[in-house]
Amino acid sequence: MGVAAAAGVRERLLAARMPPTTPVAVVENGTLPSQRVAVTDLANLTGTIAAHDLRSPALLIVGDVARQAATLGWFGARPLALSALASA
């Protein structure tokens, strides 16, 4: 739903005067071995989704906490994630 609704969410947030530079993280397949995270800003949200071919299920995280995605990348260090990469 996050990916399908992203363009509408982006437009509504911009219309509500949220700055285009507001960080956004898109989390695809959250908590699964196939989880992927793309961090962008509100202005480039739809382009980033297209460029990375992100698909549902996905979650949009909007605001300063999205900047923490790299710092808080706890999921990538889990053994389950490593075994998923080895089998791919």
C-alpha positions as a Markdown table, in Angstrom:
| # | Residue | x | y | z |
|---|---|---|---|---|
| 1 | Met | 0.0 | 0.0 | 0.0 |
| 2 | Gly | 2.9 | 2.4 | 0.7 |
| 3 | Val | 4.1 | 2.2 | -2.8 |
| 4 | Ala | 0.7 | 2.4 | -4.4 |
| 5 | Ala | -0.3 | 5.4 | -2.3 |
| 6 | Ala | 3.1 | 7.2 | -2.4 |
| 7 | Ala | 2.3 | 9.7 | -5.1 |
| 8 | Gly | -0.9 | 10.8 | -3.3 |
| 9 | Val | 0.8 | 10.9 | 0.1 |
| 10 | Arg | 3.6 | 13.0 | -1.4 |
| 11 | Glu | 1.1 | 15.5 | -3.0 |
| 12 | Arg | -0.9 | 15.8 | 0.2 |
| 13 | Leu | 2.1 | 16.4 | 2.3 |
| 14 | Leu | 3.5 | 19.0 | -0.1 |
| 15 | Ala | 0.1 | 20.7 | -0.3 |
| 16 | Ala | 0.2 | 20.9 | 3.5 |
| 17 | Arg | 3.5 | 22.8 | 3.2 |
| 18 | Met | 5.8 | 20.1 | 4.3 |
| 19 | Pro | 9.2 | 21.0 | 2.9 |
| 20 | Pro | 10.3 | 19.0 | -0.2 |
| 21 | Thr | 13.5 | 18.2 | 1.6 |
| 22 | Thr | 11.8 | 16.2 | 4.3 |
| 23 | Pro | 13.4 | 12.8 | 4.5 |
| 24 | Val | 11.4 | 9.7 | 3.6 |
| 25 | Ala | 12.4 | 6.1 | 4.0 |
| 26 | Val | 10.6 | 3.4 | 2.0 |
| 27 | Val | 10.8 | 0.0 | 3.6 |
| 28 | Glu | 9.8 | -2.9 | 1.3 |
| 29 | Asn | 9.0 | -6.3 | 2.9 |
| 30 | Gly | 9.8 | -5.0 | 6.4 |
| 31 | Thr | 11.1 | -7.6 | 8.8 |
| 32 | Leu | 11.6 | -10.3 | 6.1 |
| 33 | Pro | 14.9 | -11.6 | 4.7 |
| 34 | Ser | 14.1 | -9.7 | 1.5 |
| 35 | Gln | 13.7 | -6.3 | 3.2 |
| 36 | Arg | 15.0 | -3.4 | 1.3 |
| 37 | Val | 15.2 | 0.3 | 2.4 |
| 38 | Ala | 15.5 | 3.3 | 0.2 |
| 39 | Val | 16.0 | 6.8 | 1.7 |
| 40 | Thr | 15.2 | 9.9 | -0.2 |
| 41 | Asp | 13.3 | 13.2 | 0.3 |
| 42 | Leu | 9.7 | 14.1 | -0.3 |
| 43 | Ala | 10.5 | 15.8 | -3.6 |
| 44 | Asn | 12.1 | 12.6 | -5.1 |
| 45 | Leu | 9.9 | 10.0 | -3.5 |
| 46 | Thr | 8.2 | 8.6 | -6.6 |
| 47 | Gly | 11.3 | 8.7 | -8.7 |
| 48 | Thr | 13.2 | 6.8 | -6.0 |
| 49 | Ile | 10.5 | 4.2 | -5.8 |
| 50 | Ala | 10.6 | 3.7 | -9.6 |
| 51 | Ala | 14.4 | 3.8 | -9.8 |
| 52 | His | 14.7 | 1.0 | -7.2 |
| 53 | Asp | 11.7 | -0.9 | -8.5 |
| 54 | Leu | 10.2 | -1.0 | -4.9 |
| 55 | Arg | 7.0 | -2.9 | -4.6 |
| 56 | Ser | 4.3 | -3.6 | -2.0 |
| 57 | Pro | 4.1 | -4.4 | 0.8 |
| 58 | Ala | 6.0 | -1.3 | 1.8 |
| 59 | Leu | 5.9 | 1.3 | 4.5 |
| 60 | Leu | 6.6 | 5.0 | 4.2 |
| 61 | Ile | 8.4 | 6.6 | 7.1 |
| 62 | Val | 8.3 | 10.4 | 6.8 |
| 63 | Gly | 10.3 | 12.8 | 8.9 |
| 64 | Asp | 13.7 | 13.2 | 10.5 |
| 65 | Val | 13.7 | 9.6 | 11.8 |
| 66 | Ala | 14.0 | 8.4 | 8.2 |
| 67 | Arg | 17.6 | 9.9 | 8.2 |
| 68 | Gln | 18.4 | 7.3 | 10.8 |
| 69 | Ala | 17.9 | 4.3 | 8.4 |
| 70 | Ala | 21.6 | 3.8 | 7.8 |
| 71 | Thr | 22.5 | 4.3 | 11.4 |
| 72 | Leu | 19.8 | 2.1 | 12.8 |
| 73 | Gly | 20.1 | -0.6 | 10.1 |
| 74 | Trp | 19.7 | -3.3 | 12.6 |
| 75 | Phe | 18.0 | -5.7 | 10.2 |
| 76 | Gly | 20.9 | -6.0 | 7.8 |
| 77 | Ala | 23.2 | -7.4 | 10.5 |
| 78 | Arg | 20.9 | -10.3 | 11.5 |
| 79 | Pro | 22.0 | -13.9 | 10.7 |
| 80 | Leu | 18.7 | -14.5 | 8.8 |
| 81 | Ala | 19.5 | -11.6 | 6.4 |
| 82 | Leu | 22.9 | -13.0 | 5.8 |
| 83 | Ser | 21.6 | -16.5 | 4.9 |
| 84 | Ala | 19.1 | -14.9 | 2.6 |
| 85 | Leu | 21.9 | -13.2 | 0.7 |
| 86 | Ala | 23.8 | -16.4 | 0.5 |
| 87 | Ser | 20.9 | -18.3 | -1.1 |
| 88 | Ala | 20.1 | -15.6 | -3.6 |
